[in-house]
Amino acid sequence: MTRIDKYTLDRLRGRDVRLTVDCPQCRGTRMELGDLVNAAPLQGVTCLKCKALVVLDGLSLTVIRENAGASEG
């Protein structure tokens, strides 16, 4: 049995979720988007190399567990 759980930003509140990505514009800088739940809507991270502002406007995490029934039962 496969179990699929979906976690939206609301469900992630207080879990200290952080997302680390390469700049999608220049790919020259590694940046971390932290405090994803409590950040202001247009607060983001500015790339140090190309000065692009990177804003996360939506997120959900999906967790897929194969054979969930066998391990839980």
N, C-alpha and C positions, 0 to 999 in steps of 0.2 A: 504494500500500500504506500502511495506517495502522499506526503503531506506538504501543502504549500501555505506559507504564512506571508502576509504582506504587511509591511510596517510603513505607515505614512509619517510625515514630519510630526504630526500631532502625537502619534504613538511613540515616537523617538524622544520626546521631551524628557530632559533630565538624564539622558543616557550618554552624554558627552560624545556624540557622533561627530567625526571630523572626516573631511574628504580631501585627499591629496591628489592633485592632477598636474600634468604639464600644461603650460599655457596653451590653450587651443588656437591662439593666433600665431605665435611664433615658435612654439614648442621649445623655447630656449630657457625657460625658468620653471622650476618646480614650485607650486604654490599650494597652501593649505587653506581650505575653507573650514573654519571652526565655528562652533556654537551655531549650527545650522538652524536650530529651532527658534532661538531667541534673537537672531540677527534682524536688523531693520530690513524691510523689503528690498531696497536697492543698495544695501551695504554689501560690498564685495571685496575682492582683493585686486590690487593693481599690479600688473606684471612689471617687474623691475627692468626688464629688457626693452619691451616694446610699448610700455605704458598703457596697455589695454586694460579696461576694467572688466573683471570676470565676476558675474553675478549668478548665483544659483537660484532659479525661480521655481523649482519644483523638485521633489525627490520622493521616491518610495523604494524601500528595500524589499526584495522578495527572497525568501529562504525556502529552498526545496530540500526536503529530506526523503530520501528513498528508503523503502521498507520501514517507515515510521511505526506502523502497527506491530511489526514483529519485535522491535526493540522496546516498545512501551508495554506490550502485553506480556 
